[in-house]
Amino acid sequence: MTEIVLFSGNANPALAQKISQKLGVPLGDATVSRFSDGETRVELQVNIRGRDVFIVQPTCAPVNEHLMEAMVIVDACRRASAKTITLVAPYFGYARQERKSASRTPITAKLVAEIMEVAGVTRLLTLELHNSAIQGFFNIPVDHLFVKPVISEYFKNLHGNVIVVSPDAGGVERARAMAKQLRCSLAIIDKRRDTPNECEVMNIIGDVKGKFCLIIDDIVDTGGSLIKSTEALIENGASEVHAAITHPVLSGTAVQRIAGSKLQQLVVTDSIPLSLEARKCNKIKQITVAGLLSEAILRIHNQDSISSLFL
Ligand code: R5P
């Protein structure tokens, strides 16, 4: 079998380095820089003819920049006759616009899927998509990983009065899977605006009184949903609130807001690198998905099952 070739863009070199160490495969020599006007400049310094190429590049902020950079690397690989080109994008940017939420709005997740295919991606390896149905926007294979094994390993010593909480109806499937894994019950936050102009009401389905609440979500961006959910749980008698959220987008003043909130701990993964401010925040703990991704890369290369990773 041919050897794996691993490249990294500039979105998350630390994660690419960890994957490289776990696989025992050095990062391929490549120049990924900018021309003076800002255009992406790529030059691969290794022969990849007939090889399985894996490019580690989450399309995180600045999303347009990192997406385009990934596509230029993919184009270089295609023109250099790679056999397969797998984009390892644990965070898939633009996923939240996955349907028309109002008239005359785009479906960016579909647009990005088409851009990736046209550029030459032959497989996408991703993690906790905002909506699993995004897989159907691709005509190439999509390996969609779940963070469940990594999060449940981190919380394996939790005992007692624990309840997993989905912060909205859309996240119930994800939270239910985690509750099953941690062998605890599930609560759901039902957000409602009864009349337009009236502020959002958060009804909690499930009994959280006196319980250790663990909020499970895919993305923490401004932190708004997380903080409001925390407040609603505390108002309803939760003893403490923690959260495990896969992708730390953490834009704007999110870190400051989380630091000043009643949330005790936010566990995130390294699908997206943390800012210095987030790294300094003692409520935020980052755990790595490098092991999960490298195992998936190995299985793809060896044509083994990926789903058995989650059994
Ligand atoms: C929404 O459906 C997502 O699952 C997240 O809850 C949302 O993207 C979080 O955004 P923010 O942190 O800005 O409230």
Residues whose N, C-alpha, C, O or C-beta is under 5 A from the ligand:
A	BS01	R5P	D217 D218 I219 V220 D221 T222 G223 G224 S225 L226
